[in-house]
Amino acid sequence: MNSAAAILGQSYADHPLKQAFLKWQCRVRQMAMRDNFGRPDDGITPVVILGGTSEPMGHVITILNKVPQFSLTPELEHMARQTNDPAQRRDKALQFLSSSYYQKSEEFSDLLTATFPAKSPGAARIRSANRCTLVFDAFNQRFDLACKVWKLVPRNPVYRATIAHNQLFNPDISPETTVLGFEPDWTNSTSHPDLNRG
């Protein structure tokens, strides 16, 4: 059975670590858009450690999605349709995402997503492991998130939001793209320095 977070992109856990992580993610993502021209950095590309292992598998680029009531997916899709010029599309995306998009952390879900090519062996390994740890380590802050892994289907609103975001930076994204969702278990996740204090 799918969890509410995997379906709706919204966790109902009101854990202090969740709140701290989402605030941090909004800051680092806004900085990436404003100062790094949207290029993913260590604050956005965690190391993946599969459940039952201790060796890092590699990095994934994660997307932070808004919860349904604050979704701007139609606006992102409209931007992508406005022009076929990748440079213009990227400029519009950077302007949109660097302004007020990431200003309110409470508008975001803690269900992180990542895209993979169709039939990606890496995505298959992550999905079959069922659980993994995402290690975010940047700007003197580290989060180790113990996550349940979901494979999202195209009708899922979070799948659609993830594809809409990626189309702004990769106009050639395949319609067969695999989207995995990473749902944190906040009681088994940690931060350093320790932000897990109520």
C-alpha positions as CSV (number, residue, x, y, z in Angstrom):
1,M,0.0,0.0,0.0
2,N,1.3,3.5,-0.9
3,S,1.7,6.0,1.9
4,A,0.0,9.4,1.7
5,A,3.4,11.1,1.2
6,A,4.1,8.9,-1.8
7,I,0.7,9.7,-3.3
8,L,0.3,13.3,-2.4
9,G,3.8,14.4,-1.7
10,Q,2.9,15.5,1.8
11,S,4.0,14.0,5.1
12,Y,1.9,14.6,8.1
13,A,4.8,14.2,10.5
14,D,5.4,17.4,12.4
15,H,9.0,16.5,13.4
16,P,11.4,19.3,14.4
17,L,14.1,17.7,12.1
18,K,11.7,17.8,9.2
19,Q,11.1,21.5,9.7
20,A,14.8,22.2,10.0
21,F,15.6,20.2,6.9
22,L,13.0,21.9,4.8
23,K,14.1,25.4,5.9
24,W,17.7,24.4,5.1
25,Q,16.8,23.0,1.7
26,C,14.8,26.1,0.7
27,R,17.9,28.2,1.6
28,V,20.4,26.1,-0.3
29,R,18.1,25.7,-3.4
30,Q,17.5,29.5,-3.5
31,M,21.2,30.1,-3.3
32,A,21.8,27.5,-6.1
33,M,19.3,29.4,-8.3
34,R,20.6,32.9,-7.5
35,D,24.4,32.3,-7.3
36,N,25.0,29.0,-9.2
37,F,22.8,29.5,-12.2
38,G,20.7,26.5,-11.1
39,R,23.6,24.0,-11.2
40,P,23.1,21.3,-8.6
41,D,25.6,21.4,-5.8
42,D,26.2,19.3,-2.7
43,G,23.2,20.7,-0.9
44,I,20.9,19.3,-3.6
45,T,22.8,16.1,-4.6
46,P,23.0,13.7,-1.7
47,V,25.0,10.5,-1.5
48,V,22.8,7.4,-1.7
49,I,23.6,4.5,0.7
50,L,21.3,1.5,0.0
51,G,19.6,-0.2,3.0
52,G,21.8,-3.1,4.3
53,T,25.0,-1.6,2.9
54,S,27.5,1.0,4.1
55,E,29.2,1.9,0.8
56,P,27.9,4.9,-1.0
57,M,26.2,4.1,-4.3
58,G,26.7,7.6,-5.8
59,H,24.9,10.9,-5.9
60,V,21.4,11.8,-7.1
61,I,20.0,15.1,-8.0
62,T,16.9,15.7,-5.8
63,I,13.8,17.8,-6.4
64,L,12.0,19.6,-3.6
65,N,8.3,19.7,-4.4
66,K,5.5,21.8,-3.1
67,V,2.6,20.2,-1.4
68,P,-0.6,20.0,-3.5
69,Q,-2.3,23.1,-2.1
70,F,0.7,25.3,-3.0
71,S,1.6,23.5,-6.3
72,L,2.9,25.6,-9.2
73,T,3.2,22.7,-11.6
74,P,0.9,24.4,-14.2
75,E,3.1,27.5,-14.1
76,L,6.2,25.4,-14.6
77,E,4.6,23.5,-17.5
78,H,3.5,26.7,-19.1
79,M,7.1,28.1,-18.9
80,A,8.4,25.0,-20.7
81,R,5.8,25.4,-23.5
82,Q,6.5,29.1,-24.0
83,T,9.7,28.6,-25.9
84,N,11.8,25.9,-27.6
85,D,15.0,27.8,-26.9
86,P,16.8,26.0,-24.1
87,A,18.7,29.1,-23.0
88,Q,15.5,31.2,-22.8
89,R,13.7,28.5,-21.0
90,R,16.5,28.2,-18.5
91,D,16.6,32.0,-17.9
92,K,12.9,32.1,-17.2
93,A,13.2,29.1,-14.9
94,L,16.1,30.8,-13.0
95,Q,14.2,34.0,-12.6
96,F,11.1,32.2,-11.4
97,L,12.8,29.8,-9.0
98,S,15.2,32.4,-7.5
99,S,12.6,34.9,-6.6
100,S,9.9,33.8,-4.1
101,Y,9.5,30.1,-5.0
102,Y,11.6,28.8,-2.1
103,Q,10.8,31.5,0.5
104,K,8.2,29.5,2.5
105,S,9.5,26.1,3.7
106,E,6.0,25.1,5.0
107,E,4.8,25.0,1.4
108,F,7.1,22.1,0.6
109,S,6.7,18.4,1.0
110,D,9.4,16.2,2.6
111,L,9.0,13.6,-0.1
112,L,12.1,14.2,-2.2
113,T,12.2,13.0,-5.8
114,A,14.8,12.2,-8.4
115,T,14.7,11.3,-12.1
116,F,16.5,8.4,-13.8
117,P,16.6,7.3,-17.5
118,A,14.1,4.6,-18.4
119,K,15.3,1.1,-17.4
120,S,18.1,2.7,-15.4
121,P,20.0,-0.1,-13.5
122,G,20.7,2.4,-10.7
123,A,17.1,3.2,-10.2
124,A,16.2,-0.5,-10.2
125,R,18.8,-1.1,-7.5
126,I,17.5,1.7,-5.3
127,R,13.9,0.6,-5.8
128,S,14.6,-3.0,-5.1
129,A,16.5,-2.1,-1.9
130,N,13.2,-0.5,-0.7
131,R,15.1,1.7,1.8
132,C,18.2,3.9,1.6
133,T,19.9,6.8,3.4
134,L,20.3,10.1,1.7
135,V,23.3,12.0,3.0
136,F,23.2,15.8,2.4
137,D,26.5,17.4,3.4
138,A,27.1,21.0,2.5
139,F,27.6,24.5,4.0
140,N,28.7,23.1,7.4
141,Q,25.5,21.1,7.8
142,R,24.8,17.4,7.3
143,F,21.6,15.5,7.2
144,D,21.4,11.7,7.1
145,L,17.9,10.8,6.0
146,A,16.6,7.3,6.4
147,C,14.2,6.9,3.6
148,K,11.5,4.6,2.2
149,V,11.8,4.4,-1.6
150,W,8.8,4.6,-3.9
151,K,8.5,4.4,-7.7
152,L,6.0,7.1,-8.7
153,V,3.6,6.6,-11.6
154,P,2.9,9.3,-14.2
155,R,-0.6,10.1,-12.9
156,N,0.9,11.0,-9.5
157,P,0.9,14.8,-9.0
158,V,4.5,14.6,-7.6
159,Y,5.7,12.8,-10.7
160,R,4.2,15.5,-12.8
161,A,5.7,18.3,-10.7
162,T,9.2,16.6,-10.9
163,I,9.0,16.3,-14.7
164,A,7.8,19.9,-15.0
165,H,10.7,21.1,-13.0
166,N,13.3,19.1,-14.9
167,Q,11.9,20.1,-18.3
168,L,12.9,23.6,-17.6
169,F,16.6,22.6,-17.4
170,N,16.5,19.5,-19.7
171,P,14.1,20.0,-22.6
172,D,15.0,16.6,-24.0
173,I,13.8,14.6,-20.9
174,S,12.3,11.3,-22.1
175,P,8.6,10.6,-21.5
176,E,9.8,7.2,-20.2
177,T,11.7,8.8,-17.4
178,T,11.6,7.0,-14.0
179,V,10.8,9.1,-11.0
180,L,11.7,7.7,-7.5
181,G,10.3,9.3,-4.3
182,F,12.3,9.3,-1.1
183,E,10.1,9.5,2.0
184,P,12.1,10.3,5.2
185,D,11.6,8.5,8.4
186,W,12.4,11.5,10.7
187,T,12.6,9.5,13.9
188,N,15.5,7.5,12.4
189,S,17.2,10.4,10.6
190,T,19.9,12.7,12.1
191,S,21.6,16.0,11.6
192,H,25.0,17.4,12.4
193,P,25.2,19.9,14.0
194,D,22.3,18.4,15.8
195,L,19.1,20.2,14.8
196,N,16.8,17.5,16.2
197,R,15.8,19.4,19.3
198,G,12.2,20.3,19.9
